C-alpha cells in the first residue's frame, strides 16, 4: 500500500519538481563517478610509489652489509 501511495505521489508531482529531482540525481551520479575516478588515480599513484620504493631498496641493497634490507 505504501508503495502505491509513493507511486501515486510521484505521479501527482509537478513535472518541474520531477525535473529538479532528475537533475539532482544526475549531479549525484556525476559526483560518484568523479570520486571513483579519483580513487582509481590514487590507487595507480600508490602502486607507482610502491614500485619506486621497491626499486630504490633494490638499488640500495648491498650483499655485504645488507643496508636497509
Number of C-alpha atoms within 10 A of each C-alpha: 6 7 8 9 10 11 11 11 10 13 11 10 10 9 11 9 11 14 11 11 12 12 12 12 12 12 12 12 12 12 12 12 12 12 12 12 12 12 12 12 12 12 12 12 12 12 12 12 12 12 12 12 12 12 12 11 14 13 9 13 14 12 8 6 8 9 11 9 10
